[in-house]
Amino acid sequence: MCGLNLGFIVIMIGLVVETEIGESMRFELESGKTKCIAEDIKANAMTVGKYSIVNPSEGQPFPDSHKLVVRVSSSKGNNYHLGDQVDSGTFGFLATESGDYTTCFWANKHKPPIKMTIDFDWKSGVAAKDWSKIAKKGQVETMEIELKKLYDAVAAIHEEMFYLREREEEMQELNKETNSKMATFSFFSLLLCLSVAGLQIWHLKSFFERKKLL
């Protein structure tokens, strides 16, 4: 029975954790070019990242050409990480504001141009927590670890629901303001059209009266 419950918990955790950000990728970057990757992260969420250039000659030192400038920043322009002329690095921070966080990679110019292959792993929320370290440090039983994972995953979804509700309220308020502005604009447009029509009628009437046609 315990094994069945544990299996159910593991399945539930697998379904829940999919809602958290966890992105691992490999891409190519040509010298002199820039590539930026953005993620929408809510405030107070933990995020960690790891990047490295793939050595084109395994077992040999990195060529001098294989260096990057890496910067992580928020949509408001706050910098959270800067790696200058590096071939690998890591970053981790607690997001202080909600919005898009961007990681940009710059490659130095070289002639002839070269291409570098970069591995990048970026995780946020529950996916950013290293559960193996927690288990090793505290000697926690497997069941307790799974329950802790489930609890934190549910808490993260709860926070996400409140965040989405706030965003929905903001969108509804924006729609109300837009509708109000459109109604005001339509009213003044109609008033302007009626004024122009009245002015035209008055002008034509005056013209015909002067010509003694009326």
MDAnalysis code that builds the backbone (N, CA, C; Angstrom):
import MDAnalysis as mda
import numpy as np

u = mda.Universe.empty(642, n_residues=214, atom_resindex=np.repeat(np.arange(214), 3), trajectory=True)
u.add_TopologyAttr("name", ["N", "CA", "C"] * 214)
u.add_TopologyAttr("resid", np.arange(1, 215))
u.add_TopologyAttr("resname", ["MET", "CYS", "GLY", "LEU", "ASN", "LEU", "GLY", "PHE", "ILE", "VAL", "ILE", "MET", "ILE", "GLY", "LEU", "VAL", "VAL", "GLU", "THR", "GLU", "ILE", "GLY", "GLU", "SER", "MET", "ARG", "PHE", "GLU", "LEU", "GLU", "SER", "GLY", "LYS", "THR", "LYS", "CYS", "ILE", "ALA", "GLU", "ASP", "ILE", "LYS", "ALA", "ASN", "ALA", "MET", "THR", "VAL", "GLY", "LYS", "TYR", "SER", "ILE", "VAL", "ASN", "PRO", "SER", "GLU", "GLY", "GLN", "PRO", "PHE", "PRO", "ASP", "SER", "HIS", "LYS", "LEU", "VAL", "VAL", "ARG", "VAL", "SER", "SER", "SER", "LYS", "GLY", "ASN", "ASN", "TYR", "HIS", "LEU", "GLY", "ASP", "GLN", "VAL", "ASP", "SER", "GLY", "THR", "PHE", "GLY", "PHE", "LEU", "ALA", "THR", "GLU", "SER", "GLY", "ASP", "TYR", "THR", "THR", "CYS", "PHE", "TRP", "ALA", "ASN", "LYS", "HIS", "LYS", "PRO", "PRO", "ILE", "LYS", "MET", "THR", "ILE", "ASP", "PHE", "ASP", "TRP", "LYS", "SER", "GLY", "VAL", "ALA", "ALA", "LYS", "ASP", "TRP", "SER", "LYS", "ILE", "ALA", "LYS", "LYS", "GLY", "GLN", "VAL", "GLU", "THR", "MET", "GLU", "ILE", "GLU", "LEU", "LYS", "LYS", "LEU", "TYR", "ASP", "ALA", "VAL", "ALA", "ALA", "ILE", "HIS", "GLU", "GLU", "MET", "PHE", "TYR", "LEU", "ARG", "GLU", "ARG", "GLU", "GLU", "GLU", "MET", "GLN", "GLU", "LEU", "ASN", "LYS", "GLU", "THR", "ASN", "SER", "LYS", "MET", "ALA", "THR", "PHE", "SER", "PHE", "PHE", "SER", "LEU", "LEU", "LEU", "CYS", "LEU", "SER", "VAL", "ALA", "GLY", "LEU", "GLN", "ILE", "TRP", "HIS", "LEU", "LYS", "SER", "PHE", "PHE", "GLU", "ARG", "LYS", "LYS", "LEU", "LEU"])
u.atoms.positions = np.array([
    [0.830, -1.211, 0.000],
    [0.000, 0.000, 0.000],
    [0.858, 1.253, 0.000],
    [1.934, 1.184, 0.790],
    [2.857, 2.331, 0.843],
    [3.500, 2.578, -0.504],
    [3.872, 1.443, -1.201],
    [4.487, 1.582, -2.515],
    [3.529, 2.182, -3.515],
    [2.220, 1.818, -3.399],
    [1.210, 2.367, -4.294],
    [1.044, 3.860, -4.079],
    [0.991, 4.276, -2.798],
    [0.863, 5.701, -2.489],
    [2.056, 6.483, -2.990],
    [3.242, 5.887, -2.814],
    [4.453, 6.553, -3.270],
    [4.439, 6.727, -4.772],
    [3.983, 5.674, -5.482],
    [3.909, 5.777, -6.932],
    [2.930, 6.840, -7.362],
    [1.786, 6.922, -6.658],
    [0.787, 7.963, -6.973],
    [1.356, 9.345, -6.753],
    [2.100, 9.510, -5.647],
    [2.713, 10.810, -5.349],
    [3.705, 11.193, -6.426],
    [4.519, 10.217, -6.853],
    [5.521, 10.501, -7.904],
    [4.847, 10.933, -9.189],
    [3.707, 10.252, -9.544],
    [2.975, 10.619, -10.765],
    [2.428, 12.034, -10.649],
    [1.844, 12.335, -9.465],
    [1.295, 13.671, -9.249],
    [2.367, 14.727, -9.352],
    [3.530, 14.450, -8.779],
    [4.636, 15.413, -8.846],
    [5.079, 15.611, -10.289],
    [5.144, 14.518, -11.053],
    [5.544, 14.642, -12.450],
    [4.598, 15.516, -13.231],
    [3.271, 15.410, -12.928],
    [2.293, 16.232, -13.620],
    [2.376, 17.677, -13.180],
    [2.610, 17.904, -11.884],
    [2.606, 19.258, -11.354],
    [3.848, 20.023, -11.766],
    [4.996, 19.369, -11.684],
    [6.249, 20.077, -11.930],
    [6.355, 20.531, -13.372],
    [5.560, 19.913, -14.281],
    [5.596, 20.326, -15.680],
    [5.158, 21.770, -15.848],
    [4.423, 22.321, -14.872],
    [3.970, 23.704, -14.990],
    [5.085, 24.683, -14.681],
    [6.208, 24.227, -14.098],
    [7.316, 25.110, -13.775],
    [8.260, 25.237, -14.963],
    [9.019, 26.297, -14.964],
    [9.940, 26.556, -16.058],
    [11.170, 25.676, -15.908],
    [11.511, 24.945, -16.928],
    [12.722, 24.146, -16.925],
    [13.176, 23.957, -18.352],
    [14.146, 24.698, -18.779],
    [14.521, 24.716, -20.190],
    [15.979, 24.341, -20.344],
    [16.236, 23.308, -21.129],
    [17.600, 22.883, -21.428],
    [17.734, 22.853, -22.940],
    [18.770, 23.473, -23.458],
    [18.897, 23.577, -24.909],
    [20.359, 23.602, -25.336],
    [20.554, 23.370, -26.616],
    [21.872, 23.508, -27.250],
    [21.669, 24.298, -28.536],
    [22.479, 25.321, -28.751],
    [22.336, 26.141, -29.943],
    [23.708, 26.596, -30.424],
    [23.735, 27.083, -31.667],
    [24.974, 27.567, -32.264],
    [24.962, 29.093, -32.313],
    [26.129, 29.680, -32.087],
    [26.268, 31.133, -32.109],
    [27.487, 31.498, -32.946],
    [27.247, 32.315, -33.972],
    [28.333, 32.730, -34.868],
    [29.062, 33.926, -34.280],
    [30.372, 33.993, -34.515],
    [31.170, 35.091, -33.979],
    [30.647, 36.424, -34.480],
    [30.613, 37.410, -33.559],
    [30.087, 38.724, -33.884],
    [28.583, 38.834, -33.756],
    [27.911, 37.746, -33.388],
    [26.456, 37.757, -33.299],
    [26.001, 37.688, -31.831],
    [24.712, 37.908, -31.630],
    [24.106, 37.891, -30.301],
    [22.858, 37.025, -30.327],
    [22.642, 36.292, -29.249],
    [21.410, 35.510, -29.107],
    [20.857, 35.739, -27.701],
    [19.558, 36.067, -27.622],
    [18.912, 36.315, -26.334],
    [17.771, 35.328, -26.130],
    [17.632, 34.852, -24.900],
    [16.572, 33.916, -24.527],
    [15.822, 34.513, -23.343],
    [14.498, 34.572, -23.428],
    [13.688, 35.212, -22.392],
    [12.749, 34.199, -21.743],
    [12.503, 34.398, -20.463],
    [11.547, 33.587, -19.709],
    [10.694, 34.513, -18.837],
    [9.423, 34.203, -18.743],
    [8.508, 34.960, -17.879],
    [8.564, 34.338, -16.487],
    [9.087, 35.079, -15.516],
    [9.274, 34.576, -14.154],
    [8.525, 35.485, -13.198],
    [7.801, 34.886, -12.256],
    [7.045, 35.693, -11.296],
    [7.941, 36.073, -10.119],
    [7.549, 37.105, -9.396],
    [8.329, 37.606, -8.267],
    [8.468, 36.530, -7.188],
    [9.622, 36.552, -6.507],
    [9.948, 35.651, -5.396],
    [10.161, 34.210, -5.843],
    [10.311, 33.981, -7.149],
    [10.613, 32.640, -7.652],
    [12.128, 32.482, -7.773],
    [12.625, 31.302, -7.378],
    [14.047, 31.011, -7.498],
    [14.350, 30.582, -8.922],
    [15.462, 31.070, -9.476],
    [15.855, 30.671, -10.824],
    [17.357, 30.410, -10.851],
    [17.758, 29.362, -11.548],
    [19.169, 29.009, -11.670],
    [19.466, 28.698, -13.137],
    [20.690, 28.956, -13.539],
    [21.093, 28.694, -14.918],
    [22.532, 28.242, -15.000],
    [22.822, 27.492, -16.041],
    [24.181, 27.001, -16.272],
    [24.436, 26.995, -17.769],
    [25.572, 27.532, -18.183],
    [25.894, 27.573, -19.612],
    [27.356, 27.192, -19.817],
    [27.646, 26.645, -20.984],
    [29.023, 26.260, -21.304],
    [29.180, 26.109, -22.809],
    [30.360, 26.458, -23.303],
    [30.687, 26.252, -24.715],
    [31.189, 24.819, -24.880],
    [30.707, 24.157, -25.908],
    [31.161, 22.800, -26.200],
    [32.547, 22.879, -26.836],
    [33.499, 22.188, -26.231],
    [34.881, 22.207, -26.732],
    [34.941, 21.519, -28.093],
    [35.383, 22.223, -29.142],
    [35.434, 21.596, -30.473],
    [36.498, 20.504, -30.569],
    [37.485, 20.547, -29.670],
    [38.549, 19.531, -29.639],
    [38.568, 18.927, -28.248],
    [37.801, 17.862, -28.067],
    [37.673, 17.257, -26.749],
    [39.028, 16.799, -26.219],
    [39.258, 17.136, -24.970],
    [40.528, 16.772, -24.350],
    [41.616, 17.799, -24.531],
    [41.367, 18.822, -25.343],
    [42.338, 19.888, -25.595],
    [41.853, 21.185, -24.941],
    [42.775, 22.113, -24.654],
    [42.358, 23.407, -24.085],
    [41.436, 24.148, -25.045],
    [40.573, 25.003, -24.485],
    [39.670, 25.799, -25.319],
    [40.471, 26.762, -26.191],
    [40.091, 26.907, -27.471],
    [40.734, 27.931, -28.323],
    [40.459, 29.325, -27.752],
    [41.370, 30.255, -28.019],
    [41.179, 31.631, -27.543],
    [39.935, 32.279, -28.139],
    [39.500, 31.778, -29.282],
    [38.333, 32.363, -29.950],
    [37.026, 32.001, -29.250],
    [37.036, 30.965, -28.439],
    [35.799, 30.475, -27.825],
    [35.580, 31.153, -26.469],
    [35.124, 32.394, -26.536],
    [34.815, 33.161, -25.341],
    [33.486, 33.886, -25.540],
    [32.769, 34.113, -24.458],
    [31.456, 34.747, -24.510],
    [31.342, 35.866, -23.485],
    [30.430, 36.772, -23.777],
    [29.949, 37.713, -22.769],
    [28.490, 37.351, -22.530],
    [28.148, 37.078, -21.270],
    [26.802, 36.621, -20.919],
    [26.214, 37.563, -19.878],
    [24.984, 38.003, -20.124],
    [24.316, 38.893, -19.175],
    [22.877, 38.454, -18.965],
    [22.460, 38.443, -17.700],
    [21.074, 38.143, -17.339],
    [20.468, 39.412, -16.761],
    [19.331, 39.844, -17.305],
    [18.711, 41.086, -16.853],
    [17.196, 40.953, -16.872],
    [16.532, 41.853, -16.139],
    [15.076, 41.868, -16.088],
    [14.536, 42.840, -17.116],
    [13.214, 42.842, -17.274],
    [12.582, 43.748, -18.241],
    [12.747, 45.204, -17.834],
    [13.036, 45.455, -16.548],
    [13.232, 46.818, -16.067],
    [14.693, 47.257, -16.142],
    [15.556, 46.400, -16.707],
    [16.952, 46.775, -16.903],
    [17.878, 46.436, -15.759],
    [17.398, 45.727, -14.738],
    [18.259, 45.334, -13.621],
    [19.091, 44.116, -14.010],
    [20.404, 44.180, -13.755],
    [21.310, 43.092, -14.093],
    [21.445, 42.129, -12.918],
    [21.405, 40.821, -13.228],
    [21.513, 39.796, -12.191],
    [22.736, 38.906, -12.380],
    [23.358, 38.961, -13.548],
    [24.560, 38.158, -13.775],
    [25.308, 38.731, -14.973],
    [26.633, 38.731, -14.880],
    [27.476, 39.168, -15.997],
    [28.728, 38.306, -16.038],
    [28.893, 37.605, -17.149],
    [30.106, 36.827, -17.390],
    [30.854, 37.444, -18.560],
    [32.091, 37.892, -18.314],
    [32.867, 38.611, -19.333],
    [34.012, 37.740, -19.827],
    [33.979, 37.396, -21.111],
    [35.016, 36.588, -21.751],
    [35.185, 35.250, -21.030],
    [34.107, 34.482, -20.973],
    [34.103, 33.197, -20.281],
    [33.713, 32.092, -21.263],
    [34.059, 30.854, -20.906],
    [33.627, 29.711, -21.715],
    [32.538, 28.901, -20.999],
    [32.271, 29.226, -19.721],
    [31.205, 28.566, -18.971],
    [30.875, 29.412, -17.748],
    [29.742, 29.113, -17.128],
    [29.368, 29.857, -15.939],
    [28.012, 29.418, -15.419],
    [27.677, 29.909, -14.227],
    [26.394, 29.619, -13.608],
    [25.829, 30.898, -12.992],
    [24.527, 30.914, -12.791],
    [23.900, 32.032, -12.091],
    [22.706, 31.511, -11.308],
    [22.343, 32.227, -10.275],
    [21.196, 31.879, -9.460],
    [20.764, 33.087, -8.654],
    [19.466, 33.360, -8.622],
    [18.968, 34.499, -7.862],
    [17.471, 34.329, -7.605],
    [16.982, 35.111, -6.662],
    [15.556, 35.160, -6.352],
    [14.960, 36.358, -7.071],
    [14.012, 36.119, -7.955],
    [13.420, 37.198, -8.750],
    [12.721, 38.201, -7.835],
    [13.057, 39.459, -7.971],
    [12.448, 40.503, -7.136],
    [11.264, 41.171, -7.813],
    [11.041, 40.861, -9.080],
    [9.943, 41.470, -9.828],
    [9.406, 40.481, -10.847],
    [8.137, 40.579, -11.164],
    [7.543, 39.702, -12.171],
    [7.768, 40.276, -13.561],
    [7.909, 39.373, -14.541],
    [8.097, 39.821, -15.916],
    [9.099, 38.957, -16.664],
    [9.506, 39.431, -17.820],
    [10.454, 38.708, -18.666],
    [11.880, 38.942, -18.188],
    [12.602, 37.841, -17.975],
    [14.034, 37.886, -17.670],
    [14.773, 37.358, -18.891],
    [15.828, 38.059, -19.296],
    [16.510, 37.748, -20.549],
    [17.969, 37.391, -20.298],
    [18.406, 36.302, -20.919],
    [19.814, 35.919, -20.920],
    [20.354, 36.129, -22.327],
    [21.351, 37.003, -22.464],
    [21.926, 37.316, -23.774],
    [23.365, 36.826, -23.850],
    [23.717, 36.229, -24.991],
    [25.061, 35.726, -25.255],
    [25.665, 36.540, -26.398],
    [26.841, 37.125, -26.168],
    [27.571, 37.842, -27.203],
    [28.850, 37.072, -27.532],
    [29.122, 36.903, -28.832],
    [30.344, 36.237, -29.277],
    [31.266, 37.264, -29.926],
    [32.546, 37.178, -29.617],
    [33.518, 38.109, -30.183],
    [33.622, 37.931, -31.699],
    [33.982, 39.025, -32.379],
    [34.166, 38.958, -33.834],
    [35.488, 38.271, -34.167],
    [35.456, 37.441, -35.208],
    [36.670, 36.769, -35.669],
    [36.640, 36.689, -37.189],
    [37.794, 36.716, -37.782],
    [37.932, 36.550, -39.230],
    [38.922, 35.426, -39.487],
    [38.477, 34.405, -40.205],
    [37.111, 34.189, -40.713],
    [36.157, 33.875, -39.563],
    [34.839, 34.092, -39.783],
    [33.860, 33.821, -38.721],
    [33.875, 32.353, -38.300],
    [33.582, 32.106, -37.032],
    [33.484, 30.748, -36.509],
    [32.123, 30.571, -35.852],
    [31.770, 29.324, -35.615],
    [30.527, 29.014, -34.920],
    [30.847, 28.244, -33.648],
    [30.206, 28.651, -32.557],
    [30.367, 27.965, -31.278],
    [29.063, 27.276, -30.915],
    [29.170, 26.092, -30.333],
    [28.004, 25.366, -29.840],
    [27.910, 25.581, -28.330],
    [26.733, 26.010, -27.866],
    [26.547, 26.373, -26.458],
    [25.456, 25.514, -25.844],
    [25.755, 24.950, -24.679],
    [24.757, 24.248, -23.877],
    [24.226, 25.206, -22.819],
    [22.905, 25.287, -22.698],
    [22.294, 26.225, -21.748],
    [21.148, 25.532, -21.027],
    [21.191, 25.571, -19.701],
    [20.161, 24.966, -18.862],
    [19.623, 26.037, -17.924],
    [18.311, 26.294, -17.991],
    [17.701, 27.373, -17.203],
    [16.444, 26.829, -16.542],
    [16.380, 26.916, -15.208],
    [15.242, 26.401, -14.460],
    [14.766, 27.437, -13.454],
    [13.441, 27.404, -13.180],
    [12.863, 28.323, -12.210],
    [11.802, 27.606, -11.395],
    [11.481, 28.182, -10.233],
    [10.450, 27.618, -9.388],
    [10.883, 26.322, -8.740],
    [9.963, 25.358, -8.665],
    [10.257, 24.069, -8.053],
    [11.378, 23.359, -8.791],
    [11.430, 23.532, -10.111],
    [12.455, 22.864, -10.909],
    [13.859, 23.335, -10.554],
    [13.985, 24.496, -9.890],
    [15.302, 25.038, -9.575],
    [15.876, 24.480, -8.278],
    [15.090, 23.720, -7.520],
    [15.563, 23.209, -6.236],
    [16.308, 21.888, -6.419],
    [17.437, 21.761, -5.754],
    [18.249, 20.554, -5.835],
    [17.827, 19.613, -4.709],
    [16.891, 18.707, -4.995],
    [16.361, 17.823, -3.961],
    [17.381, 16.776, -3.532],
    [18.295, 16.390, -4.407],
    [19.282, 15.387, -4.023],
    [20.171, 15.893, -2.895],
    [20.514, 17.201, -2.928],
    [21.323, 17.773, -1.861],
    [20.554, 17.809, -0.555],
    [19.238, 18.128, -0.629],
    [18.423, 18.164, 0.582],
    [18.356, 16.782, 1.218],
    [18.152, 15.756, 0.406],
    [18.053, 14.395, 0.921],
    [19.372, 13.940, 1.529],
    [20.484, 14.249, 0.857],
    [21.801, 13.828, 1.342],
    [22.168, 14.530, 2.630],
    [21.831, 15.805, 2.726],
    [22.208, 16.579, 3.898],
    [21.375, 16.198, 5.112],
    [20.088, 16.011, 4.950],
    [19.211, 15.762, 6.079],
    [18.913, 14.296, 6.329],
    [19.412, 13.402, 5.473],
    [19.124, 11.988, 5.614],
    [17.611, 11.753, 5.697],
    [16.890, 12.405, 4.795],
    [15.433, 12.324, 4.797],
    [14.987, 11.078, 4.046],
    [13.954, 10.453, 4.545],
    [13.428, 9.259, 3.899],
    [12.809, 9.616, 2.551],
    [12.749, 8.619, 1.669],
    [12.227, 8.836, 0.323],
    [10.803, 9.366, 0.341],
    [9.949, 8.810, 1.193],
    [8.567, 9.251, 1.266],
    [8.482, 10.716, 1.663],
    [9.293, 11.129, 2.632],
    [9.277, 12.519, 3.082],
    [9.743, 13.451, 1.974],
    [10.719, 13.024, 1.209],
    [11.202, 13.831, 0.077],
    [10.089, 14.022, -0.943],
    [9.386, 12.915, -1.267],
    [8.325, 13.010, -2.267],
    [7.189, 13.898, -1.767],
    [6.859, 13.783, -0.468],
    [5.818, 14.629, 0.089],
    [6.233, 16.097, 0.084],
    [7.492, 16.354, 0.377],
    [8.002, 17.724, 0.358],
    [7.949, 18.289, -1.053],
    [8.306, 17.464, -2.029],
    [8.215, 17.895, -3.427],
    [6.770, 18.245, -3.787],
    [5.853, 17.367, -3.394],
    [4.449, 17.586, -3.728],
    [3.923, 18.851, -3.057],
    [4.284, 19.047, -1.791],
    [3.828, 20.228, -1.060],
    [4.320, 21.502, -1.740],
    [5.597, 21.544, -2.082],
    [6.151, 22.738, -2.720],
    [5.569, 22.950, -4.114],
    [5.310, 21.849, -4.823],
    [4.721, 21.977, -6.154],
    [3.314, 22.548, -6.079],
    [2.518, 22.052, -5.104],
    [1.163, 22.570, -4.927],
    [1.200, 24.035, -4.509],
    [2.141, 24.376, -3.603],
    [2.279, 25.774, -3.174],
    [2.636, 26.667, -4.358],
    [3.505, 26.161, -5.248],
    [3.895, 26.938, -6.427],
    [2.707, 27.153, -7.355],
    [1.872, 26.112, -7.522],
    [0.680, 26.248, -8.373],
    [-0.300, 27.230, -7.749],
    [-0.416, 27.176, -6.408],
    [-1.294, 28.102, -5.698],
    [-0.869, 29.545, -5.947],
    [0.443, 29.798, -5.851],
    [0.966, 31.141, -6.112],
    [0.752, 31.529, -7.567],
    [0.920, 30.560, -8.465],
    [0.734, 30.835, -9.896],
    [-0.719, 31.212, -10.189],
    [-1.661, 30.543, -9.495],
    [-3.072, 30.856, -9.699],
    [-3.389, 32.287, -9.260],
    [-2.829, 32.707, -8.116],
    [-3.041, 34.078, -7.667],
    [-2.396, 35.070, -8.633],
    [-1.222, 34.697, -9.152],
    [-0.538, 35.571, -10.117],
    [-1.372, 35.723, -11.386],
    [-1.917, 34.604, -11.883],
    [-2.735, 34.658, -13.090],
    [-4.032, 35.431, -12.837],
    [-4.573, 35.296, -11.605],
    [-5.783, 36.046, -11.274],
    [-5.510, 37.543, -11.273],
    [-4.353, 37.930, -10.731],
    [-3.984, 39.347, -10.741],
    [-3.819, 39.857, -12.166],
    [-3.172, 39.034, -13.012],
    [-2.999, 39.431, -14.411],
    [-4.354, 39.558, -15.108],
    [-5.285, 38.637, -14.780],
    [-6.617, 38.692, -15.389],
    [-7.349, 39.953, -14.958],
    [-7.236, 40.319, -13.665],
    [-7.869, 41.544, -13.181],
    [-7.277, 42.770, -13.865],
    [-5.952, 42.750, -14.070],
    [-5.315, 43.867, -14.770],
    [-5.835, 43.972, -16.202],
    [-5.990, 42.820, -16.871],
    [-6.501, 42.832, -18.244],
    [-7.949, 43.312, -18.293],
    [-8.751, 42.897, -17.307],
    [-10.138, 43.352, -17.275],
    [-10.211, 44.859, -17.055],
    [-9.355, 45.370, -16.169],
    [-9.333, 46.809, -15.919],
    [-8.893, 47.561, -17.171],
    [-7.906, 46.988, -17.879],
    [-7.453, 47.609, -19.123],
    [-8.562, 47.611, -20.164],
    [-9.324, 46.518, -20.243],
    [-10.439, 46.447, -21.198],
    [-11.506, 47.489, -20.867],
    [-11.792, 47.651, -19.554],
    [-12.777, 48.655, -19.153],
    [-12.324, 50.051, -19.541],
    [-11.045, 50.355, -19.278],
    [-10.521, 51.670, -19.631],
    [-10.561, 51.892, -21.135],
    [-10.194, 50.831, -21.898],
    [-10.217, 50.941, -23.363],
    [-11.628, 51.170, -23.876],
    [-12.595, 50.402, -23.327],
    [-13.995, 50.567, -23.758],
    [-14.507, 51.963, -23.423],
    [-14.127, 52.466, -22.240],
    [-14.555, 53.810, -21.844],
    [-13.984, 54.867, -22.788],
    [-12.691, 54.709, -23.126],
    [-12.062, 55.663, -24.036],
    [-12.680, 55.590, -25.424],
    [-12.988, 54.362, -25.883],
    [-13.597, 54.208, -27.202],
    [-14.997, 54.819, -27.230],
    [-15.755, 54.656, -26.115],
    [-17.101, 55.247, -26.052],
    [-17.013, 56.770, -26.094],
    [-16.050, 57.329, -25.342],
    [-15.867, 58.782, -25.346],
    [-15.449, 59.271, -26.728],
    [-14.545, 58.553, -27.358],
    [-14.084, 58.925, -28.691],
    [-15.229, 58.854, -29.697],
    [-16.056, 57.791, -29.596],
    [-17.191, 57.648, -30.519],
    [-18.184, 58.793, -30.336],
    [-18.426, 59.188, -29.059],
    [-19.356, 60.283, -28.781],
    [-18.875, 61.581, -29.393],
    [-17.584, 61.904, -29.183],
    [-17.053, 63.142, -29.738],
    [-16.990, 63.087, -31.265],
    [-16.731, 61.899, -31.823],
    [-16.729, 61.766, -33.284],
    [-18.114, 62.033, -33.844],
    [-19.149, 61.467, -33.170],
    [-20.524, 61.703, -33.614],
    [-20.897, 63.169, -33.469],
    [-20.494, 63.774, -32.358],
    [-20.790, 65.192, -32.143],
    [-20.116, 66.059, -33.202],
    [-18.880, 65.706, -33.560],
    [-18.165, 66.453, -34.589],
    [-18.848, 66.314, -35.943],
    [-19.269, 65.082, -36.267],
    [-19.954, 64.858, -37.548],
    [-21.259, 65.652, -37.629],
    [-22.038, 65.647, -36.523],
    [-23.287, 66.405, -36.512],
    [-23.032, 67.898, -36.623],
    [-21.957, 68.367, -35.972],
    [-21.616, 69.794, -36.046],
    [-21.236, 70.182, -37.465],
    [-20.416, 69.336, -38.111],
    [-20.008, 69.616, -39.493],
    [-21.212, 69.584, -40.419],
    [-22.118, 68.592, -40.201],
    [-23.323, 68.513, -41.045],
    [-24.198, 69.748, -40.851],
    [-24.356, 70.180, -39.580],
    [-25.155, 71.379, -39.314],
    [-24.539, 72.611, -39.937],
    [-23.209, 72.726, -39.863],
    [-22.516, 73.864, -40.460],
    [-22.693, 73.874, -41.975],
    [-22.649, 72.713, -42.601],
    [-22.835, 72.627, -44.048],
    [-24.256, 73.053, -44.432],
    [-25.245, 72.579, -43.644],
    [-26.637, 72.955, -43.947],
    [-26.822, 74.471, -43.803],
    [-26.256, 75.029, -42.733],
    [-26.364, 76.478, -42.526],
    [-25.690, 77.257, -43.660],
    [-24.526, 76.782, -44.109],
    [-23.806, 77.454, -45.191],
    [-24.597, 77.382, -46.494],
    [-25.155, 76.207, -46.799],
    [-25.940, 76.077, -48.039],
    [-27.199, 76.935, -47.981],
    [-27.854, 76.968, -46.813],
    [-29.055, 77.780, -46.676],
    [-28.739, 79.256, -46.881],
    [-27.610, 79.708, -46.269],
    [-27.209, 81.112, -46.425],
    [-26.879, 81.418, -47.884],
    [-26.236, 80.480, -48.568],
    [-25.856, 80.678, -49.965],
    [-27.096, 80.818, -50.842],
    [-28.071, 79.934, -50.650],
    [-29.284, 79.999, -51.466],
    [-30.103, 81.247, -51.169],
    [-30.093, 81.668, -49.909],
    [-30.821, 82.888, -49.560],
    [-30.200, 84.108, -50.221],
    [-28.848, 84.141, -50.262],
    [-28.164, 85.253, -50.928],
    [-28.460, 85.257, -52.412],
    [-28.602, 84.083, -52.989],
    [-28.875, 83.989, -54.408],
    [-30.368, 84.106, -54.707],
    [-31.141, 84.276, -53.606],
    [-32.582, 84.403, -53.719],
    [-33.222, 83.195, -54.404],
    [-32.619, 82.052, -54.067],
    [-33.193, 80.810, -54.579],
    [-34.190, 80.213, -53.609],
    [-34.147, 80.709, -52.386],
    [-35.095, 80.250, -51.367],
    [-36.013, 81.396, -50.983],
])
